[in-house]
Amino acid sequence: MRKRFLTLLLTLGMAFSLTACGTKNTKEQAASETGDVATGNQNEVDTIAEDDSLQYILDKGTFIVGLDDTFPPMGFRDDANNIVGFDIDLAKAVSEKLGVEMELQPIEWSAKEQELATKNIDAIWNGFSVTEERLANLTMSAPYMENSISLVVTKDSGITSMAEMAGKKLAVQSGSSAQEALDSEANKAFKDTIDDVNEFASYITALMDLETGNSDAVLMDSVVANYMINDAGKDFAVLDESLVAEEYAIGFRKGEEALCDAINNALKELKADGTIETIATKWFGSDITTIE
């Protein structure tokens, strides 16, 4: 009974809010208004209408969050090996809103889309940047935080701009939005100046490579870089110049609009009641989220 009640409330909430989870299907709307649906199109309409993504979560009672557990402050392991972070606290608060249990599933970041497609996880939620490719292949929530892809260098490197990376070695995390940005046509001119690109499984190992001098800079999320530098007290610096400005959002399987809408609505409610401000202040010192 509780699940049916939650489903009804969430469905009503979705009807009165605007989200970034996609647009309503015009064919289905036209068919409803005119009653004139061609037989050949009926299966397409039925498939679109059968979005049980929210009910799937409510029925199993768990929401499995896929994450990179080496990505502070969004999701990482503390000294006791517990997974903690801003996104962890946020996902837990949303799960409570939905009336389900949050489960954390660390994944290989380069295989995140495969983990999602095979239903090993229900969402990618861990400083997940919005890109054109991801928008084309996934359903994504409304953005909740701004970020930029920037260069991290050692303070004594003498590197003060992207142009000064010409002929040098750059480290990136495999499968990251930083790597996607570097490989994009828009940034080809910059990449062509780099002597070598070193790929790593995590930003932690990439920064270790920078510290040893094997790489001259790490291309990474500024939100993560600033936190890691301040927390560890390393002699690193984040350049003011960035390769690209971006936003963080939550990724779902393509077409899972019902689940996406429900989570968007839960985030708005948590913003309104002050929960998000409390979580953000805990990790960043203030509410730097962009949720309205």
Secondary structure as GFF3:
##gff-version 3
##sequence-region A 1 292
A	DSSP	alpha_helix	2	15	.	.	.	ID=ss1
A	DSSP	alpha_helix	26	34	.	.	.	ID=ss2
A	DSSP	alpha_helix	39	49	.	.	.	ID=ss3
A	DSSP	alpha_helix	53	60	.	.	.	ID=ss4
A	DSSP	beta_strand	62	67	.	.	.	ID=ss5
A	DSSP	beta_strand	70	71	.	.	.	ID=ss6
A	DSSP	beta_strand	75	77	.	.	.	ID=ss7
A	DSSP	beta_strand	83	84	.	.	.	ID=ss8
A	DSSP	alpha_helix	86	98	.	.	.	ID=ss9
A	DSSP	beta_strand	101	106	.	.	.	ID=ss10
A	DSSP	three_ten_helix	109	111	.	.	.	ID=ss11
A	DSSP	alpha_helix	112	117	.	.	.	ID=ss12
A	DSSP	beta_strand	123	129	.	.	.	ID=ss13
A	DSSP	alpha_helix	132	137	.	.	.	ID=ss14
A	DSSP	beta_strand	138	140	.	.	.	ID=ss15
A	DSSP	beta_strand	145	154	.	.	.	ID=ss16
A	DSSP	three_ten_helix	162	165	.	.	.	ID=ss17
A	DSSP	beta_strand	169	173	.	.	.	ID=ss18
A	DSSP	alpha_helix	177	183	.	.	.	ID=ss19
A	DSSP	three_ten_helix	185	187	.	.	.	ID=ss20
A	DSSP	alpha_helix	188	193	.	.	.	ID=ss21
A	DSSP	beta_strand	196	200	.	.	.	ID=ss22
A	DSSP	alpha_helix	203	212	.	.	.	ID=ss23
A	DSSP	beta_strand	217	221	.	.	.	ID=ss24
A	DSSP	alpha_helix	222	232	.	.	.	ID=ss25
A	DSSP	beta_strand	236	253	.	.	.	ID=ss26
A	DSSP	alpha_helix	257	272	.	.	.	ID=ss27
A	DSSP	alpha_helix	275	284	.	.	.	ID=ss28
###
